[in-house]
């Protein structure tokens, strides 16, 4: 049943979770659930980050210093952990976006000619 | 990178908080999901199910988050350490033996390193010490000698290799007017001396240039120690005066505490004051007690400087042949002058102590190997339930690190004790104020040793057990889990290495012992028992005429002779072994005149009647001096047998004549007639050859500084205060100093050899013990492992003798291999000791053979106990157990 439900989503390739998180956080501080919701919305329900990989990724990014966390209150008055981009995170986002675009273009080119 | 580490550490220490936060964060996520499902009208139970499904394993997510925190590594390490502690506590016997071995090894190393550091490595507190060079003159007849002042002046003027040069001359002073009169060590220096060292007086001013010329006013800079001990550190000391040799010197400053020189130095005076008071200072042939300090010019290399100085010396020898012919220049780095002859001893001891540490490490590694053999099952189990090889290795390393760290701590404590013992062995003046205490650098060294050791003996067993094959280990009944052949090879090799290291140490100690025995049996040419010596100087200001001096000396001798317990008393200069000497050229009547620098250059003793008897010099022919050998009487002399042999050959020397100095057309020669021949004495220590010696009576050459030699029936030291009182009753302002028995001088003259022998002896004893324990350990383990095999053999009819032979044979094989390797290593390494040995070859066959036999014996003894155990094996029992 889980497999059926998941089948409408695209499998996320390795390493794209970080990029998606960083990109989402450009819009402002957000908590983990918010990030996953926003990715789902903005990708028209095509992309969905598994919670199992979302949180480890968040903690890893925090350790690397690309995002920082603080506790705040959510819209429905719950205590939530908010993440925001650091300066290093902004730089990292540029780097990763750039290399993703190159990859995507290259992939498209190869697939187009084949 | 730094923030990364900080993050990890923060996570580690705020572990509870981090866990709670993680729980909160994930709960928030689930609640949001629930809310979302709730809003879209899905029933609570179904919503909860979906949330769980989506989320996956909560614990797994948490674990992955924790891993993302990066505390894994640190946590595992902590776990390993905790586990290591538990394991070590559980086998107290093993831990105690390993710890004791390490403590001894590390303690000895730290103690010796602190001495090595203090003497050889510790930076001197002067500006750019590496460029400071001490210069002396040298002549083939004597070796290194002091520099004459006119030569120094020419060196300074003519050289281009040194940016600066300064003269330094030791002068003893009688300091009176404060407490008991005492002798203080002064150093007369060129006025640029302090600035050349990059030092400034703590108080007051440095010497100024005008004080470098003859006629300078008497001023002085006090050492920090003298300022403290005699003036209580009075800050208003500048401008006060101090009575030296009865003259008033004005104190212009105090030296900083870190000023120390190659010999004890209580105060400085400007060279100008010395020039004023020293008539001999402008004679080119007068080489008193002056040495020269130079600072190398930038870019000047040692060989180049040496060449230039040799050239200058050659020019001076041409210009002044009578004073300088055959005199060259020797250069030594200031560091070497501070170190003196201690370098070879320190290096040998440090090598020896590293060997002790290696043996200790080998022993502990062996213990670890044996234990890891017993633990193969435990480790196989851990590997089976998922521990990686890396994890097993870290675990073993953690155990060895705990052990060595504890050993390091205990060893440092031990080092402090050993260090005190060592320092008490070294004669005080040999250290020249060097700080050899266990200090920061020594402890740093210990930390390095600890890290290295734990790696050395931790890694071998660690790699070994990590290699273990899970399948076989677990399948194997466990009880018989034998430690494969590679393990026993390792252990055999380690025991073998221990034996060879111990052999090198024992050979070293053996050579030192033999050399010390040979040295102490050298005939010094004097009697050393019950002889007390002390020195008295007469200041020029009070005793400027011969009769005054003579009358003082005569009264001293007669007063001291009257003291109860005194069997004989006499005065002399340049007394054998006391480090005082006076040498001059002589011309023997009728000899073919040699070149100016090749005249006979004997040590001259100016002595009172009774000297030969008091010091126990042997009178071989003729007579000793008597009270009749007066100033106006016939000039007489005694010579030693070396002079006789060299210059009189078969002729009877009695009645022969010589004169001091070289003949000159200007003056009538003053001949001295030989009236007696005495035996040679070892003027410069037991290890040095006898030299030419001549003796003249003190009434014909009245000296202003003499050594009183007292022969007593009782232990001579008890006479000291009475002799002091006797001298004070004649003149209360004169210090009596350098009080020492002849026995003490003999001991001091062999002190380096003795210290090296004692320390090396202790180390090699320790090494022998550790090596024997090593062999014992290997064999007992192997006997325990092979008890079934032995049982079967016995059941099949092997006799006790066969079993005994088998075990002892294994021990002998290890010992033999170790001895062969050790002999080869020792043949190379004992060369380090060449300078420490006296009349013993570094490859002395008797020593090598004796040590090899002793080691073989020790190894067999160590194998005997396990062999007995093997004999006790009951074939029935072992077979039934199977």
Contacts between the chains, C-beta under 8 A, distances in Angstrom:
chain1	res1	chain2	res2	distance
A	1	B	53	8.0
A	2	B	53	5.2
A	31	B	25	8.0
A	31	B	28	6.9
A	32	B	25	6.5
A	32	B	28	7.7
A	32	B	29	5.6
A	33	B	28	6.8
A	33	B	29	4.7
A	33	B	32	4.1
A	33	B	33	7.1
A	50	B	54	7.8
A	50	B	56	7.1
A	51	B	29	6.4
A	51	B	54	6.3
A	51	B	55	4.8
A	51	B	56	6.8
A	51	B	61	6.8
A	52	B	55	7.0
A	52	B	56	4.2
A	52	B	57	7.6
A	52	B	60	6.9
A	52	B	61	5.3
A	52	B	64	7.5
A	55	B	22	8.0
A	55	B	25	7.1
A	55	B	26	6.8
A	55	B	29	7.8
A	55	B	61	5.6
A	55	B	64	7.5
A	55	B	65	5.4
A	56	B	61	6.9
A	56	B	64	3.9
A	56	B	65	5.2
A	56	B	67	7.2
A	56	B	68	4.8
A	57	B	68	7.7
A	59	B	65	4.7
A	59	B	68	3.9
A	59	B	69	6.2
A	60	B	68	4.1
A	62	B	7	7.6
A	63	B	4	6.3
A	63	B	7	4.9
A	63	B	8	7.4
A	63	B	68	6.3
A	63	B	69	6.4
A	63	B	70	5.8
A	64	B	4	7.0
A	65	B	3	5.2
A	65	B	4	7.3
A	65	B	7	7.8
A	71	B	21	7.9
A	74	B	28	7.3
A	74	B	32	7.8
A	76	B	35	7.1
A	78	B	28	5.9
A	78	B	31	6.7
A	78	B	32	7.9
A	79	B	24	6.5
A	79	B	28	7.0
A	80	B	25	7.8
A	80	B	28	5.1
A	81	B	21	6.9
A	81	B	24	7.2
A	81	B	25	4.6
A	81	B	28	7.2
